[in-house]
Amino acid sequence: MTATRVRHGVVRIALALAILAYVQRVAISQAAGPISSDLGLDKSEMGMVFGAFGLSYALFEIPMGLGGDRLGVKRILSRLVLAWSFFTALTGAAWNLTSMWVIRFLFGAGEAGCFPNLTRMLSQWLPRAERVRAQALMWACTRWGGAVTPPLVLLAINVVGWRGAFVLFGLLGAAWVLWFSRSFHENPADDPRVNEAERALLAESQALVSHTPGSWLSLLMRPQALLLCVQYFCWSYVWYFFVTWMPTFLGEVHGQSAAGMAGLSVLPLLMGGLGSLTAGMLPLWVSRRALAIGCFATVAVLLVLVPHAPNVWVAIALLAAIAFVGDMLVPTSWNQCVELGQGFTATMGAAMNMFANFSGFLAPVVGGMLLKATGNDWTPMLWLMSGVAGIGGLSWIVMGAVGTAPAAAKG
């Protein structure tokens, strides 16, 4: 009997949400100029607005991940997407720094459960080899969703203003929830479209996500889990530059117009998506630890060179290369969450993403402070990012010394 392919429909649902989540979160970086002008925000204050999302996203990661592990992906995701889409729309109603900060904080709290629960969803609906590729494709789509956002936001701002643009993006979330609620079943065995052959194909995956290795807290205290969180913090600290300060960097340092900033901002995110896909296509026997160490080392070196780029094309080429190499770390890291977390996959992913989004709070805020303190000198910010990338590479070296889960070592 040939297995049905209902699982591929689940992948499409996951990819659509991954893209939507990144469109909604990246939109604010392109709208930073008109927001700052209308609300009278300086660079330090705009950095605080950027950071509000990362702070709440980090704080609410573990509760939202545990919710998915205990209550089910369908119950938690449908509620979360409605909540964060409401606050996306409400962003257009902000009237000062405090209101904008609170709205973006609440928006981040809603998005906190997105990727841990999507990872669990893919884990229970896909066999291992397909799961690795799907993770890579999902993260590629998030980057590509982020890549199309700058011109999309610019178009929306020109047509309906920055306030109206956030309302439009919020409505997209409600449409996704309707699709998800009608199409997704928590357990493949409950979906009448799944035949016996596909159920047999997914039996191992069901066993994996049903097995709970001790308590969730003891899992998170394992050295491998802690180091996995640290290294993801390090890459995310670098990555948040692309969705917060990069358009401003291109405008101030290289004299780009709003249209130029929007166009050039697409390239690093496109290359990041290709990096994720490349990592997912690698054979399972390739050492992910060696790959990760090499990626972090390359990112650290390239970041040192960015402030010395003689023109905008060299600068954007360096940034695109950083995004490509760095984003090879993303599917690698999330697959490690499945191998380590098993029945607590969403919780492990939430803990890792929590660390990542503490960096989402720190990176733009520290960057804004450095720019203000140095009179808009971008070199200290970029060199600090290089040092953080170096720490990420060291984390993988130590992770190898303390040992990893046997399955994780393979893939």
C-alpha positions, -999 to 999 in steps of 0.1 A, spaced: 0 0 0 13 34 -9 14 59 20 -9 89 17 8 123 19 -14 142 44 18 150 63 29 173 34 -3 194 40 8 198 76 42 211 63 24 237 42 5 249 72 37 252 92 55 270 64 27 295 60 27 304 97 65 306 98 64 331 70 36 351 85 53 353 119 84 367 104 65 392 82 47 405 112 78 408 134 102 422 107 78 449 95 87 473 123 124 476 112 113 490 78 87 512 95 113 525 120 118 558 102 81 570 100 75 556 135 104 575 150 93 607 132 56 605 142 63 595 178 94 616 184 117 587 193 155 589 192 178 560 185 180 548 221 142 548 224 137 531 191 162 504 203 140 500 234 109 494 211 129 469 191 140 452 223 105 449 238 96 421 215 127 402 223 122 405 260 86 393 261 93 366 235 121 353 258 101 355 290 71 336 276 89 309 256 90 281 282 53 286 293 42 285 257 63 255 249 51 236 279 15 245 269 21 228 235 36 197 251 8 193 276 -23 208 259 -15 200 223 -3 221 193 -37 228 179 -52 244 211 -22 265 219 -13 278 184 -48 288 174 -50 310 205 -15 324 202 -18 334 165 -51 353 172 -35 371 201 -3 382 184 -21 392 152 -44 414 174 -13 432 188 2 435 153 -28 454 143 -28 474 175 7 486 168 -8 510 143 -27 527 172 4 535 193 7 572 203 40 575 223 70 555 235 52 538 264 22 526 244 44 513 215 66 495 240 37 478 258 21 468 225 53 453 211 59 435 244 25 419 243 30 410 206 62 392 215 44 373 243 20 359 217 47 349 192 67 332 219 51 298 213 53 298 175 84 279 166 86 255 196 51 243 188 58 242 150 88 220 158 67 197 178 40 196 151 66 186 124 82 161 148 49 142 153 39 144 117 71 136 98 97 107 98 132 118 109 148 124 74 118 144 63 118 163 96 153 175 91 145 188 56 113 203 67 130 222 95 155 236 69 127 246 45 107 262 73 136 284 84 144 292 48 109 304 44 111 325 75 141 343 60 124 347 27 93 360 43 115 385 61 132 392 28 100 402 10 88 422 40 109 454 35 95 462 0 61 449 11 60 472 41 73 502 20 45 496 -4 19 494 23 32 525 41 30 544 8 -6 533 3 -21 533 37 6 547 60 26 528 86 -5 526 110 -27 510 83 1 486 73 2 470 107 -36 465 106 -33 447 72 -6 424 85 -27 416 116 -56 404 94 -34 378 78 -31 360 111 -69 356 115 -70 341 80 -43 315 90 -62 305 121 -93 297 101 -73 275 78 -54 258 106 -86 251 126 -103 234 97 -73 214 84 -51 202 112 -55 172 134 -32 168 165 -26 131 160 -22 115 125 -43 86 137 -73 110 141 -71 123 106 -94 102 83 -73 111 53 -43 92 66 -41 56 55 -24 27 74 8 30 54 13 66 64 4 58 100 31 31 100 56 56 85 49 80 114 49 54 142 85 61 152 79 99 153 48 93 175 69 72 199 96 99 200 73 128 210 55 105 234 86 97 254 94 121 282 131 119 294 125 126 331 111 160 341 113 190 318 134 209 344 160 181 346 162 181 308 169 218 307 196 215 334 217 190 313 250 205 301 241 198 264 208 216 267 224 247 284 252 249 258 227 245 230 208 275 244 240 296 247 251 290 211 217 299 198 218 331 219 250 340 202 238 335 166 205 353 174 225 383 188 241 387 154 209 379 134 188 406 151 210 432 135 194 422 101 158 429 113 165 459 135 195 482 127 206 471 93 183 494 73 195 523 94 231 512 89 227 512 52 211 546 52 235 564 75 268 548 66 263 542 29 238 569 20 209 547 9 174 561 4 143 544 18 139 525 -14 176 515 -14 174 503 22 143 482 14 159 467 -17 193 459 -2 177 445 31 163 417 10 197 402 1 209 390 35 176 374 43 174 357 10 209 343 15 200 332 51 172 312 37 196 295 12 219 288 42 192 270 61 183 250 30 219 240 25 222 228 60 191 207 56 203 191 24 236 178 40 237 141 46 229 129 81 265 116 85 280 151 83 291 163 118 268 191 128 292 201 156 320 207 131 297 225 108 285 248 136 321 256 148 331 265 113 300 287 108 306 307 140 343 312 131 334 325 97 307 348 110 331 363 136 358 371 109 333 386 84 318 409 111 352 424 118 354 434 81 319 450 77 328 484 91 358 487 67 337 480 36 346 507 10 311 509 -5 275 496 0 280 467 -24 309 452 -4 291 458 28 259 441 17 279 412 2 296 407 36 263 409 54 247 384 30 276 360 35 272 363 73 235 355 69 241 325 47 268 309 69 251 318 102 217 305 92 231 271 85 231 269 123 193 273 126 179 239 114 209 222 130 200 237 164 163 230 161 169 194 152 191 190 182 160 202 203 140 172 189 168 147 197 174 160 232 138 170 241 118 140 227 84 143 246 95 177 257 104 189 222 84 221 224 98 228 259 134 223 248 128 244 217 112 271 239 142 272 262 166 275 233 145 302 217 142 320 251 179 325 252 178 336 216 153 362 223 170 376 254 196 384 227 167 399 207 161 423 236 198 430 244 212 433 209 191 463 196 191 480 230 229 477 234 234 487 198 213 518 202 232 528 234 266 522 216 255 544 187 244 572 210 275 569 231 300 569 202 283 595 180 269 570 155 301 550 151 290 515 140 323 498 145 319 489 182 285 474 176 297 452 148 329 441 166 309 432 197 287 410 175 319 393 163 330 385 198 296 371 206 299 348 176 332 336 189 315 325 221 290 306 201 318 286 184 333 278 218 299 266 231 299 239 204 335 229 212 326 224 249 293 207 239 314 180 221 336 176 252 306 170 276 288 147 250 256 149 231 227 126 226 236 98 203 210 106 176 218 143 178 255 135 170 243 121 137 219 147 126 
